[in-house]
Amino acid sequence: MKKAIILLISIILSVNAFGQKFTLNELIKMNNMNWDDFDTYVTKKGYYYSANENSSSVQGGGKHMEYEYDGKICKGERYINKTQYADGVYLISFQTYDKNDYLSVKDQLKASGFKYISTHNLDESISKNAIEIVYYKGQLELDLISAQGKDYKTFYEISILNRVMQ
């Protein structure tokens, strides 16, 4: 009986951990979603609404919604946000401390036809010890950022910009 309970708990925890992550195709799909569909999608994945900004508070004007994963496994270690700028540019960003999330998306982008463009250091005002790798595919720009937080713990950000007017 103990083995069955332990197995059941392991299955539940692994399903919960998988739900926190996003594939490249999911990120692209969410970038094109309307606000209601985005809210529903990330909430079903276990994320909780945490912030909303409108107009002048978003660079260039627009709308921004942010969600954090608040699960017991990795509380505060994953977040996703969606921004629609007034000029029609759409942005989706997923941040994680799990290098496997980062490497998985990196493998997927190469297989999906994204082309490497450049690598450069980010301004220290954004994050100390940060590097950005830029890829393009059609009208999509994908930025992979590796950085150290204030606690010197490495985090990864995967951002997709869609520059097509929707």
Buried (B, 14 or more C-beta within 10 A) or exposed (E): EEEEEEEEEEEEEEEBBEBBBBEBEBBBBBBBBEEEEBBEBBEEBBBEEEEEBEEEEBEEEBBBBBBBBBBEEBEEBBBBBBBBBEEEBBBBBBBBBBEEBBEBBBEBBEEBEBEEEEEEEBEEEEBEEBEBBBBBBEEBBBBBBBBEEEEEEBBBBBBBBBBEEE
